[in-house]
């Protein structure tokens, strides 16, 4: 059943085994995943996909194979209805507590049935009421209203109370250029995990694959092969910009800090903070307090070149902060010092640079990007950044 779908998954790089495929068919024979396309989608994903990192590839393959079914199942809303609702909200002071209680007691299936009923009945614009699909009212259908729950149609989310958005694509393709989520960040950090053998360690760990190969080559006579134990040797230095323009990215900084701290993929982890550029001092706390400061030269002296170094900041500052020699060495010169000391170093920005090339507002950003590789904190860019960190020069 759906054999071409199995072939497509394999062709798109997903390692789906025959056993997993037979398990899926057995689940379908028992009536699982047959309630609708969404149930089938999640059943396939739970049985066939072994890693969350493959979810995007699976989603794209599912879209490719079932596109016609998805298109047919997602009926568009009437154009005239969307035009009625595509206007500034009415913002009427018409909250009705009795109507609100009634809606809160209504089951989800009943609200959906009522919505489909309104779609068939409504032939003109209605706003500020409590029955039709409109704006600014107590109705459970429309947008910018005062209802405690319901189905949003058109417009933008205001109170964030709708349990469903009509017309929203259920199987919209994932994007690789969107800002990463905390869970995706933890998965991406796994890419920094590297296990390498120490040259001076004794060969006292059984190499099963090599033993099988050597035994086969030896006409079936057992020949045991040992290898050096493989240990996690990844050392990470994380330098984070704090304060100023980075305040609006405070939540993302906290997520990055938490994800790195909770990760167990590093032999050693060092985290320091700076403001705008790496100056004479780094700090052990984001508050950048005087008694928490550490000399940058001391950090360089303590850490050898094996540390994978990530600098996280928006790169937006006055260009003079990078070129000024107030402390004897400019910010740009100190950045070069770090770049030359650590053989693997990248700069990651929280968002894409929006100022045009040549603008004074992005001058510092361009100066930094000429010195070190810069990436945006998205799924695709993080993958490129981590590959850069792991590849030997």
C-alpha positions as CSV (number, residue, x, y, z in Angstrom):
1,X,0.0,0.0,0.0
2,X,1.4,3.4,-1.0
3,X,4.5,1.7,-2.3
4,X,5.5,4.8,-4.4
5,X,5.4,6.9,-1.2
6,X,7.9,4.5,0.4
7,X,10.1,4.8,-2.7
8,X,9.9,8.6,-2.5
9,X,10.9,8.7,1.1
10,X,14.0,6.7,0.4
11,X,14.7,8.8,-2.6
12,X,14.6,12.0,-0.5
13,X,17.3,10.6,1.8
14,X,15.1,9.2,4.6
15,X,16.4,5.8,5.9
16,X,13.0,4.0,6.1
17,X,13.5,0.3,6.5
18,X,11.2,-2.5,5.2
19,X,10.4,-3.5,8.8
20,X,9.2,0.0,9.5
21,X,7.1,0.0,6.3
22,X,5.6,-3.3,7.2
23,X,4.8,-2.0,10.7
24,X,3.0,1.0,9.1
25,X,0.9,-1.3,6.9
26,X,0.1,-3.4,9.9
27,X,-1.1,-0.3,11.8
28,X,-3.3,0.7,8.9
29,X,-4.8,-2.8,8.8
30,X,-5.8,-2.4,12.4
31,X,-7.5,0.9,11.6
32,X,-5.0,3.3,13.0
33,X,-4.5,6.6,11.2
34,X,-7.6,6.3,9.1
35,X,-9.6,9.1,10.6
36,X,-8.2,11.7,8.2
37,X,-5.1,12.9,6.5
38,X,-3.7,14.5,9.7
39,X,-3.9,11.3,11.6
40,X,-2.2,9.4,8.7
41,X,0.5,12.1,8.6
42,X,1.4,11.7,12.3
43,X,1.1,7.9,12.1
44,X,3.6,7.7,9.3
45,X,5.9,10.1,11.0
46,X,5.8,8.2,14.3
47,X,6.5,4.9,12.7
48,X,8.9,5.8,9.9
49,X,10.9,8.7,11.2
50,X,13.5,8.0,13.8
51,X,15.0,11.4,14.4
52,X,13.4,14.9,14.9
53,X,16.1,16.2,12.6
54,X,14.4,14.4,9.7
55,X,11.0,15.9,10.3
56,X,11.5,18.7,7.7
57,X,12.6,16.2,5.0
58,X,9.6,13.9,5.8
59,X,7.2,16.9,5.7
60,X,8.4,17.9,2.3
61,X,8.2,14.4,1.0
62,X,4.6,14.0,2.4
63,X,3.7,17.3,0.7
64,X,5.2,16.2,-2.6
65,X,3.3,12.8,-2.6
66,X,-0.1,13.9,-1.2
67,X,-0.2,17.3,-2.8
68,X,-3.4,16.7,-4.8
69,X,-5.2,15.3,-1.7
70,X,-4.1,18.2,0.4
71,X,-5.3,20.7,-2.2
72,X,-8.7,19.1,-2.5
73,X,-9.1,18.9,1.3
74,X,-8.3,22.5,2.0
75,X,-11.3,24.4,0.7
76,X,-10.7,28.1,0.3
77,X,-13.0,30.6,2.1
78,X,-15.3,32.8,-0.1
79,X,-13.5,35.8,-1.5
80,X,-16.3,38.2,-0.5
81,X,-16.2,37.0,3.1
82,X,-12.4,37.7,3.3
83,X,-13.0,41.1,1.8
84,X,-15.6,41.9,4.5
85,X,-13.2,40.9,7.2
86,X,-10.1,42.6,5.7
87,X,-10.5,45.9,7.5
88,X,-9.4,47.6,10.7
89,X,-11.1,46.2,13.8
90,X,-14.3,47.9,15.1
91,X,-13.1,47.8,18.7
92,X,-16.5,48.1,20.2
93,X,-17.0,48.0,23.9
94,X,-19.6,45.3,23.7
95,X,-18.3,42.5,25.9
96,X,-21.3,40.3,26.9
97,X,-20.5,38.0,29.9
98,X,-23.5,35.8,29.3
99,X,-22.5,35.2,25.7
100,X,-18.9,34.6,26.7
101,X,-20.1,31.9,29.2
102,X,-22.2,30.2,26.6
103,X,-19.3,30.1,24.1
104,X,-17.0,28.7,26.7
105,X,-19.4,25.9,27.5
106,X,-19.8,25.0,23.7
107,X,-17.9,22.0,22.5
108,X,-15.3,22.3,19.7
109,X,-17.2,20.2,17.3
110,X,-20.4,22.2,17.9
111,X,-18.5,25.5,17.2
112,X,-17.1,24.0,13.9
113,X,-20.7,23.0,12.9
114,X,-22.0,26.5,13.7
115,X,-19.2,28.0,11.6
116,X,-20.0,25.9,8.6
117,X,-23.7,26.8,9.1
118,X,-22.9,30.5,9.1
119,X,-20.8,30.1,5.9
120,X,-23.8,28.7,4.1
121,X,-26.2,31.3,5.4
122,X,-24.2,34.6,5.4
123,X,-24.6,36.8,2.2
124,X,-23.5,40.2,3.5
125,X,-21.1,41.9,5.9
126,X,-21.8,41.9,9.6
127,X,-19.7,43.6,12.3
128,X,-20.1,44.1,16.0
129,X,-22.7,41.4,16.6
130,X,-22.9,38.1,18.3
131,X,-24.1,35.7,15.6
132,X,-22.6,36.2,12.1
133,X,-19.0,36.0,10.9
134,X,-17.6,39.6,11.4
135,X,-15.3,41.9,13.3
136,X,-15.3,43.5,16.7
137,X,-18.3,41.6,18.1
138,X,-19.1,38.8,20.5
139,X,-19.5,36.2,17.8
140,X,-17.3,33.2,17.9
141,X,-16.3,33.7,14.3
142,X,-14.3,36.5,12.7
143,X,-11.5,38.6,14.0
144,X,-10.7,41.5,16.4
145,X,-13.7,40.6,18.6
146,X,-14.3,40.2,22.3
147,X,-15.2,36.5,22.3
148,X,-13.2,34.4,24.7
149,X,-12.9,31.6,22.1
150,X,-13.9,30.7,18.6
151,X,-12.5,30.5,15.1
152,X,-10.5,33.4,13.7
153,X,-11.2,34.3,10.1
154,X,-8.9,36.7,8.4
155,X,-7.3,39.6,10.1
156,X,-4.5,39.3,12.7
157,X,-4.4,37.7,16.1
158,X,-5.3,40.3,18.8
159,X,-6.2,38.5,22.0
160,X,-4.7,35.1,21.0
161,X,-7.8,33.3,22.2
162,X,-8.9,31.5,19.0
163,X,-8.5,27.7,19.1
164,X,-8.5,27.5,15.3
165,X,-7.7,29.7,12.3
166,X,-9.9,29.2,9.2
167,X,-8.1,29.1,5.9
168,X,-4.7,28.4,7.6
169,X,-2.8,25.8,5.6
170,X,-2.5,22.6,7.7
171,X,0.4,21.1,5.7
172,X,2.3,24.2,4.8
173,X,5.9,23.5,3.9
174,X,8.6,24.0,6.6
175,X,11.1,26.7,6.0
176,X,14.8,26.4,6.7
177,X,15.4,30.2,6.9
178,X,13.1,30.9,9.9
179,X,14.6,31.8,13.3
180,X,15.3,28.6,15.2
181,X,13.2,27.4,18.1
182,X,14.6,26.3,21.4
183,X,14.0,22.6,20.6
184,X,15.6,22.9,17.2
185,X,18.6,24.7,18.8
186,X,19.2,21.8,21.1
187,X,19.1,19.4,18.2
188,X,21.4,21.7,16.2
189,X,24.0,21.7,19.0
190,X,24.3,17.9,18.6
191,X,26.1,18.6,15.3
192,X,29.0,20.0,17.3
193,X,29.4,16.6,19.0
194,X,32.6,15.0,17.7
195,X,34.2,11.8,18.9
196,X,37.9,11.4,18.0
197,X,40.5,8.9,18.9
198,X,43.5,10.0,21.0
199,X,46.7,9.1,19.2
200,X,48.5,8.3,22.5
201,X,45.8,6.1,23.9
202,X,46.2,2.3,23.9
203,X,44.2,0.2,21.5
204,X,42.0,-1.6,24.1
205,X,38.5,-1.2,22.7
206,X,37.0,-3.9,20.5
207,X,36.4,-2.8,16.9
208,X,33.5,-5.1,16.0
209,X,33.2,-4.0,12.3
210,X,36.9,-4.4,11.7
211,X,36.9,-7.8,13.5
212,X,34.1,-9.1,11.3
213,X,35.9,-7.9,8.1
214,X,39.3,-9.3,9.2
215,X,37.6,-12.6,10.2
216,X,35.9,-12.9,6.8
217,X,39.2,-12.1,5.0
218,X,40.9,-14.8,7.2
219,X,38.6,-17.6,5.8
220,X,36.4,-17.5,8.9
221,X,39.1,-17.9,11.5
222,X,38.5,-15.4,14.2
223,X,40.8,-12.4,14.1
224,X,40.1,-9.8,16.8
225,X,40.9,-6.1,16.1
226,X,41.2,-3.5,18.7
227,X,41.0,0.3,18.4
228,X,41.7,3.3,20.5
229,X,38.8,4.4,22.7
230,X,36.8,7.2,21.1
231,X,36.1,10.1,23.5
232,X,34.3,13.3,23.2
233,X,37.0,16.0,22.7
234,X,34.8,19.0,21.8
235,X,35.6,22.2,23.7
236,X,33.3,25.1,23.2
237,X,33.8,28.8,23.9
238,X,30.7,30.9,23.7
239,X,31.0,34.7,23.6
240,X,27.6,36.5,23.9
241,X,26.8,40.2,23.3
242,X,24.8,41.7,26.1
243,X,23.0,45.0,26.5
244,X,22.1,47.8,24.1
245,X,20.5,46.6,20.9
246,X,20.7,43.0,22.1
247,X,18.1,43.7,24.8
248,X,15.3,43.0,22.2
249,X,16.9,39.5,21.7
250,X,17.0,38.8,25.5
251,X,14.7,35.8,25.3
252,X,16.7,34.3,22.4
253,X,19.9,34.8,24.3
254,X,18.4,33.0,27.3
255,X,17.3,30.1,25.1
256,X,20.7,29.8,23.6
257,X,22.3,29.9,27.1
258,X,19.9,27.3,28.4
259,X,20.4,25.0,25.4
260,X,24.2,25.1,25.6
261,X,24.1,24.6,29.4
262,X,21.8,21.6,29.1
263,X,23.8,20.0,26.3
264,X,26.2,17.2,27.3
265,X,28.0,17.1,24.1
266,X,31.1,19.1,25.2
267,X,34.3,18.1,27.0
268,X,34.6,21.6,28.3
269,X,32.3,24.7,28.0
270,X,33.3,28.3,28.7
271,X,30.8,31.2,28.4
272,X,31.7,34.9,28.6
273,X,29.9,38.1,27.8
274,X,30.8,41.4,26.1
275,X,29.1,44.6,25.0
276,X,29.0,45.3,21.3
277,X,32.6,44.2,20.6
278,X,35.3,42.1,22.3
279,X,37.3,44.6,24.3
280,X,40.0,44.5,26.9
281,X,37.7,42.7,29.2
282,X,35.1,39.8,29.0
283,X,32.6,39.2,31.7
284,X,31.3,36.0,33.4
285,X,27.7,37.4,33.8
286,X,25.4,39.2,31.3
287,X,25.1,42.2,33.7
288,X,28.8,43.0,32.8
289,X,29.6,44.0,36.4
290,X,33.0,45.3,37.3
291,X,33.9,42.5,39.7
292,X,32.8,39.9,37.1
293,X,35.3,40.9,34.5
294,X,38.2,38.9,33.1
295,X,40.9,40.1,30.9
296,X,40.6,39.0,27.3
297,X,44.3,38.2,27.1
298,X,43.9,35.9,30.1
299,X,41.1,34.0,28.3
300,X,43.4,33.6,25.3
301,X,46.2,32.4,27.5
302,X,44.1,29.8,29.2
303,X,42.3,28.3,26.2
304,X,44.1,26.6,23.4
305,X,43.3,26.7,19.7
306,X,41.2,23.5,19.9
307,X,38.2,25.4,21.3
308,X,35.3,25.8,18.9
309,X,34.4,29.5,19.3
310,X,30.9,30.9,18.7
311,X,30.4,34.7,19.0
312,X,26.7,35.6,19.3
313,X,25.7,39.2,18.7
314,X,23.9,41.5,16.2
315,X,27.1,43.3,15.1
316,X,25.3,46.6,15.2
317,X,27.3,49.4,16.9
318,X,29.0,52.6,16.0
319,X,31.9,51.8,13.6
320,X,34.2,53.8,15.9
321,X,33.8,51.2,18.6
322,X,35.6,48.8,16.3
323,X,38.3,51.2,15.1
324,X,39.0,53.2,18.3
325,X,42.3,52.6,20.1
326,X,41.2,53.9,23.5
327,X,42.4,50.7,25.3
328,X,45.5,50.4,23.1
329,X,44.0,47.8,20.8
330,X,40.8,48.4,18.7
331,X,37.9,46.1,18.7
332,X,38.7,44.9,15.2
333,X,42.3,44.1,16.1
334,X,41.2,42.2,19.2
335,X,38.7,40.2,17.0
336,X,41.6,39.3,14.7
337,X,43.5,38.2,17.7
338,X,40.7,35.8,18.6
339,X,40.4,34.7,15.0
340,X,44.1,33.9,14.7
341,X,44.2,32.1,18.1
342,X,41.2,29.9,17.7
343,X,41.4,27.8,14.5
344,X,37.6,27.4,14.4
345,X,35.5,30.6,15.0
346,X,32.2,31.8,13.7
347,X,29.9,34.8,14.4
348,X,26.2,34.1,14.7
349,X,23.6,36.9,14.6
350,X,20.1,36.6,16.1
351,X,18.3,38.0,12.9
352,X,19.1,38.9,9.3
353,X,20.7,42.2,8.7
354,X,18.0,44.5,7.2
355,X,20.0,47.7,6.5
356,X,21.1,48.2,2.9
357,X,24.7,47.6,1.9
358,X,26.8,50.7,2.4
359,X,24.5,52.1,5.1
360,X,26.2,53.6,8.1
361,X,23.9,51.5,10.3
362,X,25.5,48.3,9.0
363,X,29.1,49.5,8.6
364,X,30.2,47.6,11.8
365,X,28.4,44.5,10.6
366,X,30.2,44.6,7.3
367,X,33.6,45.1,9.0
368,X,33.0,42.1,11.1
369,X,31.8,39.9,8.2
370,X,35.1,40.7,6.4
371,X,37.1,39.3,9.2
372,X,35.1,36.2,10.4
373,X,32.3,34.0,8.8
374,X,28.9,35.3,9.9
375,X,25.7,33.3,10.0
376,X,22.1,34.0,11.0
377,X,20.4,31.9,13.8
378,X,18.3,29.8,11.4
379,X,18.2,26.1,10.9
380,X,20.0,26.2,7.6
381,X,22.6,28.7,8.7
382,X,23.4,26.9,11.9
383,X,24.1,23.8,10.0
384,X,26.5,25.7,7.8
385,X,28.1,27.3,10.8
386,X,28.6,24.0,12.7
387,X,30.1,22.4,9.6
388,X,32.6,25.3,9.4
389,X,33.5,24.7,13.1
390,X,34.0,21.0,12.6
391,X,36.0,21.0,9.3
392,X,39.8,21.2,9.7
393,X,41.4,24.1,8.0
